[in-house]
Amino acid sequence: MRRLFSVTAYDLASKTVLTTKDVALPVAAETAAETVLLFPGQGAYDDAALRAARPALIGVRDVFERIDAVAARLQPSAARVSQTVLATSPPSLTKLSTSEKDLLQLTLFGLSVAVYESMKSAGVRPGVLIGHSFGEIAALVCGGMFTLEQGAEIVCHRNAALRAVAERPGAMAAVGCSAERARAMITVLEQTESAVAAENSPKQSVVSGPDECLAAIEKLARAASISFLRLQSPYGFHSSLMAPVAEAFAASLRGLRPAPLSIPVYSPILGRWYEDGDDMPELLASHLIQPVYFGDAVRHVWDKGSRVFVECGARSTLVGLVGQSLPEAAKVTCLDGDHAAAFPQEQVERLRGLGQLPSSFDDRFAEIVLPGVPVVEARTFWDACGQDILEQIRQQYKAFSKQNEPELQVPAPEAAPEPAVSVPAVIASAEPSSVNGVLPARDELAVELAAFYAEALEYPVEVITEDAELEADLGVDSVKQTELIARVAERYGLPERPEGFRLSDYPTLGKVVDFVNATTPNGSTQSTAPAPAAVPATPAPAASVEGERRVAMQAVPRDGLLTELAAFYAEALEYPVEVITEDAELEADLGVDSVKQTELIARVAERYGLPERPEGFRLSDYPTLGKVVDFVSTAAAERQMAA
């Protein structure tokens, strides 16, 4: 099935049609763009990955807080997802699966959505979404069928229904064989309550059932030299054990009002695409009992053109299964091992290298010119016709500007009193103009900070407007934002960030300006009104300050630099200087989270006039003060050689 679009070139000046071209485009749900996002189910949790990815996850804190708000309404005693995911030391999977089952389900759901939102903010636009088992709820939310709040409600209602089997919840295990062989073992043992819960690949299946039944299957599997691994799942999903739960779960969802999907979602349980008009309460309830055909699902979208698979969650279980079914597929993990520390920059660069970042057609533009058209169709349309349309716009603009040339002339500015600070000079130097610890007027401060951010980001200063979203519009990730705010605080001599400081409260330059403007270097509140004229003291030129730093760096040997930085870290962290040793792990031993470490390294770089952090810089490479000292020494030496 294909939809026919008519593309017309129209001359605005003569109001005549120039050309018309018909373009046949596929309906989104019948084809698959190359990038597929996979949403894992049970077991997709790794406390080490959460610690490593914490800076990026803090950037999507809103996802977890919105889930918490729903859980607090439906389950007042429920633990909070945000406090679990964003904790300095998150709980283990074993602890959650045994004593915090409800929290585990909400956390798994929230993690997948948060990873998707991070990737989306970085420019990733998938063609297909696939959820594995419980992961289908997150896939449907990200696909647009349900809001985040509706998804959280579904999970809460599911948790409530599952409590009915708390006395005999069952268990799950992965077996290293095909579904046919696993099913044969169950038949031989005459286990009517056990079932093949998932057909993941030709080399792996999942069985589900009562504990004693799985013990018998394990004995038989090991005798046949088949691997058998118990999964940390709190229930025996996709088996008859869940039958008593399904009806109550479906009844609790009768008030759901699904919306049309904006991104196609393929169900490994249904073996088909979700469609408008599906009875979602019944289908979601059936997920508890029906098996998962994941191997069939990935082969289906591969046949439709999908080539790149990205796992939106912790670990790399699903992309590993993809590799067993489709060895030629490209696979990307997000919160797995070392990849978690570099999330999402590493994943975005990998997708860029695979040619999977979006075309020049911007999805927000699609919402304006093609309202109601699914993103995949809009992008396909633009790929086919975009260059013709752009050329037409350029020609129309030339004709328009020529006809209206007198009206478009910009009058010369009238003479005005010379401002207290020359705007071009500020842009050229990006140096702070605070005098004797007093910040400049707000408008002047905004100009300074725009120039500073433009210089740091290597952007034209014109794009750094007060209202531009630093992440959504300018692509500045949360780690870089943290670093910039730390450098701003260092430049203007601001005190430590206040208690309860959240990066998400300062998403634009205007918000950053207000934050700086509200705090004087001594920590008192400052009025936003311009200060009365005063005779300014003559500040030392920026070059001389930088020179002093360079001289100091050249003169201080490594031991002296270590002493200086130990004192600096001790003061910033309010720790006794004795505990800031060269080998102490900043996070593991001193409890300094990655966001604070990023801020401190940024302040050190500002303090010693170091250049921008090098390509491939990773915070995890500098876990101790000794490593930070070596970084500063090396950077200073390289700068001296380049000078």
N, C-alpha and C positions, 0 to 999 in steps of 0.2 A: 504494500500500500504506500503510495507516494502522494504528496501534496504539491499542487502546482502554484508557484508564485509568479506573478507578472511584474517585471522590473521595467519601469518607464523612465526614460530621460526626458526632462521637461524644461523648456527654456522660460525662465522667469520674466525676462525682458519682453519677449514677443508673445508670451503665454501660449506657446505652441508645443505639441508633442514632437520630439525629435526621433526617438526610436523606442521600440518596445521589445523586450526579450522575455520569454517564458523559461523559468528554471524549475525543474522537478526536484523536490527535496524529499527525503525519506521521513516518515513519521518516526518520532524519537524512540518510541517503545519497541520498534521493530528492527532497530539497528543498534550497534554499540560503538561508541567512540573508543579510541584506544585506551584511555586511562580508566581503570576500574578501581574503586576504593572498596576494600574489604573490611567489614566490621565484625571483630571476633566475639565469641560468647564466653562461656565459663573458662576460668583459668587465665584470662588475658589480663593479668595483674602482676606487676613486678615492683616491689618497693625500691630496689636499687635504681631502676629506670626512672621512677618518680622523683627521686632525689636529684638525679642528673638532669632531668628535664624541667625541674621546678621553675627556673626563670621564664621559660616559654609558657608553662601552664599558668603562672601568675598572670600572664597577659590575657588569659581567657577565664580569669576568676569568676566573671559574671555567670558563666555557664554553671559552675558548681553552686554558686549562691542562689541562682534561680531554682535549681533542683532542690536545694535545702529548704527553700521557702515552701515548695509544694509538699515535701516530706513532713515539714513541721506542721502543716495544716492537716494532713491525712494521718500522720503517725507522730503525734506530739513528742513521744519519748525517743524517736529515732535519732541516732548519732548523725553527725553532719559530714557530708561528702567533702566539703571544702576543707574541713579540718583534717581529713584523712589524706586527701590527695596532696595538699599543699603543706603538710607537716614537715618539719625538718627531718624527722625520723618516722616515715609512714609505717603502719603496722604491716606484718607479713601476710601473705596469702593464706597461710595455714591458720593464723589467728582469725582472719575474717571469715574463712569458710567454716570454721567450727563454732565461733562464738558471736559473730556479727554477720549472719547470713543476709539479712535485709540490707545492711549497709554495703555489703559486697556487691549485690545486684545493682544498687543505685550508683556505686562507684564505677563499675564496669560500663554501665550506660553512659555516665557522665564523661568518662575518659574518652570513649570513642567520639562523642559529639565534640568534645574540646579539641581533640586532635584534628577532626574535620574542620572546625572553625579556624584553627591556626593555619592549616593548609589553604583554606579558602582565602584567608586574609593575605597569604603570601602569593596569591594569584593562581592557585591550582583550580582547574575547572574540570571535574570528572565527567565522563560520558555515561557511566553505569555505576550503581551501588549494589553491593551484595552483602547481606548479613549472614553470619553463620549462627544458626540456632537463636539464642537470646539476642545476638547482634542484629537481628532483623528489626528490632524496635528502634535502635539507633539509626539504622539505614533509612527507615521510613521517616524519621524526624528530619534527618539531613536531606532527604529527598523532597521534603516539603509537604508530605501528607499530614503530618502532625506537628504542632508547635513543640518547643522544648518542654513547656509546662504539661502539655498533653502526654508527651512521652514519659515524663516523670510520674504522672498519675497512673499510666499504664503499668509501670514498674511497681509502684506502691500497691496497686490492686493485685498484681501478680504475687507480690510478697505475701499479702494478706491471705490469698487463696492457698499458697504453698504451706502456710502454717498448719493446714489441715492434715498434712502428711508428716508432721514433725516427728511422730513416734516411729515411723518406718519410712524414712525419706529415700532409701536406696543409695546407689553409688554408680559411678561410671568408670570405665577403663578403656585405654587405647590399646588395640592389639595390632601387631605388625603383620597383617594379612588382608586379603581381599574380603569384601562383605560376604561373598558366597562361602568362603571357608569359615568365617566367623559364625555365619548362620548354621553351618553344618555342625559346628561344635555345640551350639545351643540345642540343636535337634537331637544330637547323640545323648546329651545329658538330660533331655526331656524337661527343659526349664521353660515353662509356659509364661512365667512372669519376667523372664529376661528377653531382651530384643537387641537387634543391631540398631543402635541409635543414630549412627552417622556413617555414611559411605564417603569417606574423605578423599581417598585416592586408591589406585590399584594396590598400594602397599600398606594402607592403614585404614582401619575401621574403629568405631567406638561401640562398645557394648554397655548396656544399662540394665540394672535390675537390683534385687535385694543383695545385701552384702554376702550372705552365705552362697548365693548362686554365682556371684562373681568369683568367690574363692574356688569353687569347683571348676569354673572356666579357666582360671589362672593355672590350676594344677594340670589341666589337660593341655593348655597352650604351651607351657614350659616343657611338658613331655614331648611335644611335637616341635620343639625348638622355635616357637613363635614368641616374639617379645610381648610382654604384658605389663602395662604401666597404669597404676591407679591414678585417676585424675582428681584434682582437688575441687570437686564439684559437690555442693551441699545436698544435691538431690539426684535421683535417678531419672533424669529427663529423657523424653522421647521413648517412653515405655508405658505399659499398662498401669504402672504404679501412679501415674499422673492422671488417670481417668477420673477419680473423684474430684480432682481440682478443676478440671477443664470447664465443667458446667457453671460452677460458681464464678470462675474468672470471666467467662463470657457474659454472664448476667451483670457483673460489675462494670462492664464496658459499654452497655447499651446506650449511654448518653453520648458516645463519641461522635464527633462531626468531622470526618476526614475531609481534607482538601485535595484538589488534583495535584499529582506529583509534578514537580518542576524538573526533576532528574529521574530517569528511569531506574526502577529498583527490580532486580531479579531475585526470586525466592528459591533457594535450594530445597525448601520443604515442599512448596507447591509445584516446583518444576516449571514455572512460567513467570512472566512479568506480572507485577501488580497492575490492576486496572481500576479506572473510575467505576464506582458502583459495587466493588467488592464488599462483602459482608465482613468488615474488619473484626468485630467482636468474635465471630465464629472462627475466623482464620487465625487470629492471635491465640485463641484458646486451643485450637488444634495443634499449634506449634509444640505444646507441652507433650503431646502423645506421638505425633507423626515423626518419622525419621528424617534426617537431613541428607540430601544427595548433593554434597558440596562438589565432588569430582565432576558430576554431570553438569553442574551449574557453570563451573569455570570453562569446561570444554565447550559449552553452548555459546558463551559470549566470545570465546576464542574463534569459533567458527563464524561469528558475526563481525569479526575484525578487531577484537580487543587484543592488545599485545603487552600492556603494562599493568601490573597489579600492585597496589599500595595497601599495606596493612595499617588501618587506623586504630591502633591500640598498642598495648604493651606486648612485648615478645614478638616472635616471628613465626608463630605456628601456622597461620594460614598461608603465607607466601611459601613456606616450606612444603605444604601440601600441594600448592599450585605447581611447584617445581617437580613434584613426583608425577603429576598428571601432564604437565606441559613444560618439558625441559627447556624449550626455546623461549619461554616467556621471560620478560624483564620484571624483576621483583624489587620492591622498595619497602624497607621497614622504617617505622617512626620511633617507637619507644623500645628499642631493643639494644642491649649492650652499649657499646661506645656510640652508637648512632643517636641514643637518647640525649647525650650531652650537646650534640650539635643540632638538635631539632629546633625549628624546621628548616634552617638554612641548608644543611647538607641534603635533605630530601628534595628541596626545591631545586638545588643545583643539579642533582641527579636527574630529576624530571626535565629540567631544561636541556641537559645533555641528551636526553632521549627524545627531545622535540615535543614534549608534552605540556609545555606551558601554553596558555591561551594565545589565540591569534591577536592581531592588533585591534580586533573588534572588542570593545569593552562591554561587559554584561550590563552595567548601569545605563549605557547608551541604549542597549537593547530594550530595557524596560521603558524608555521614553519613546523610541521610534517604532517599536514592535510590541506594544503592551499585550500581554496574554499569550505571547508566543514562547514556547519552551526554550530554554537556553540553548540546548543542543541544536534545535532547528534554526534559531537565530544565528548561531555561530556558523553553521553550515551555509546558510544563506549569505552571510557576510564573506565567507571564504570564496564563494562563487562570484559574488557581484560587488564586493566592497571596493575594489580598485576603480571600477567604472563609476561608482557613486562618488568616490572621493574626487576623481578627475572632474566630474560634472560640477561638484561643489566648488572646486577651484576655479573653473571657468566662469561659473555664475558669479563668484565673488569678484573676479577681475572686471566683469561687465558692470557689476553693481558699483564697485569702488570708482570706476572711471566715470560713470554717470553722476555720481554724488561726490565727486572729488572736493568741491568747495566746502561741502558740509562736513567732510571727514577730516579737514585740516584741524590740527590741534593748535589753539591759540597759544602764543608765547605767554609764559607766566608773568604776572605783574610783579614788580619789585616789592620785596617784603623785607622786614627787618631781619638781619642776620640771626639765625637761630643760635641758641646757646651752644649746641653741638652740631657740627656739620654732618649731615646725614651721609654724603658720599665718603667723608673721612671715616665715619664709623664703619661703613660697609667695607671700606678698603682695609681697615686695620682689625676690625672685630675685637677691639680691646675694650674692657669695661671702663665706664666713665665715673664710677663711684668715687667720691672725694671724702676723705676723712671718715670713712665708714658710713656715709650717707648715700643711699641709692639715688639714681637720677629719677626724674618724673616718669610716669608710666609709659607715655608715648615714646619717650626717648629710650627707655629700657626695652620696649618692644622692638625698636629698630636695631638696637645693639644685639639682642638675642636672636633676631632673625638673621643678622649677618653672621653671628657666631655659629648657629645651626647650619646655615648655608655653607660656611667654610668647612665645618666638621663633616658634613654629609657630602660635600662636593656637589651641591645642587645650586642652580641659579637662585639668587636671593628672592627673585620675584615669586617663586613657588612656595616660599615659606611664609604663608599667610597666617593670621591669627586663628582662623577657623579650620584650616586644613588638618584632617586627622593624621597624626604622625604615623600610625600604623596602616590604617585603611587606605589613606590617600597617598602617603609618601613612602610607604613600605619600610618604615623604621621599626625594627623588631624591639621587643621589650628589653632585651639585654642592652642594645644600643641606647634606648631611651634612658635606662638606668644610668648608664655611663655618662650620657650628656647632662643629666640633672646633677650628677655628682660633680662633674667639671664646672657646671654653672655655680654650684654652691661654693666650690673652691675659689672660683674667680671673684665672687662677690663677698667672700668671707662669711658665708652664712653658717649658722650653728648646725648641729646634727639634725637630721630629718626628724620631725615631730613624731610622737607616739601615734600609732595608727595610720601612718603615712602609707598610701596605696598608689602605685603607679597608675592604675586605671582611672584615678581621679584627675589625671593631668594628660588627657589624650591629645590636646592641641597646644600649639605654641602660646595661644592666648591664656590657657590655663597655667602654663609654666610661668608666664610673665606675672600673672596674678599671685602665684605662689611666692615667687622671688620678691615681688613688690610688697607683699604683706609681711615680710620678715626682714628686719634690719640685721646687720652683722652681729649685733649683741643679743639678737633673739627677740626684741620687742616688736610690737605691731607698728607698721608704718602707714601713714595716711597715703591714699592713692592720689591725692591732689598734688599738683606741682609745688615744690618747695619755693619759698620766696627767693628772689635773686640774692646772691651772696658773692663775695669775692672769692673765687675758687683758688684753692692751693694748687701749685703747679706739681702735678704728679710726675714721677720719674717715667721717662719714655719706656714703652714696652720692650724695646730692643735691649735697653740696659738691664731691665729685670731679667730678661731671658739670658743675657750674657752672664749675669751674676750666677744664675742657676748652672750654666755650662761650666763656669770656673769652679763652682763648688763641686760639681760632679767630677771634674778632672782632678781636683785636689783630694777628694775623699777616697781612700782605699776601700776594698770590699768590706773589711771588718768595721770600718767607720760607717759605711752605708748601712750595714746590718744594724748597727746600734741606732742610727737615725730612724730607720724604718720600724724597728721594734718599738721605739718610743712613740712614733707616729701612730702605729696600730694600737698600742696600749691606750693612748689618749682617745682615739676614735672609738674604741670598743669599751672604754672605761674598765680595762683589766689592769691588774698589776703588771708592770713591765717584765717581771721575772718569768711570767708564764708564757710570754711571747718568745719562745725559743726558735732557733733556726729550723728544727726538725718537727715541731709540733704541727699536726694536721689541722688546718684552719677550720674545717667542718667537723671532722670526726672527733678531734681532741678539744677544740675551743668552741664548737657550736656556731661557727660563723657561716650562715647560709650563703648560697651562690649569689643571690642578689646583692648582699652586703659585700661579698668579695669583689664583685664586679664594680661596685661603687668605690671601694677602697683603691683598687688598681687604677681606676679612672682618676681619682684624686692624686694618686702618686704620679701618674703621667703628667697631670696638670702641674703638680708641684715642682717636678724636675724638667718641665718643658720638653717632654718626649714627643716623638711624632705619633701619628695614628697607629693603632695596633696593627701588626703585620697581617698579611693574608694568611688564613688558616689558623689564626689565633684561637686557642681553646682554653677556657678557664681551668678545665680539669688538668692541664699540664702544669699548673702552678698551685699545688695543694698546700704548700708550706711557705713560710716567710723566706726561707733560704732560696726557694725557687723564684719568688718574687724579686729578691735581691739580684739574682742572676739575670732575670729578665730586664730589670732596670739598668744594670751595668752594661749588658749587651746592647740595649737600645741606645743608651747614651754614647757608647763607643761608635756605633754605626752612624749616629747623627754627627758626631765630631768628625768622622772621616768624610762624610758627605758635605760638611760645611766648607 
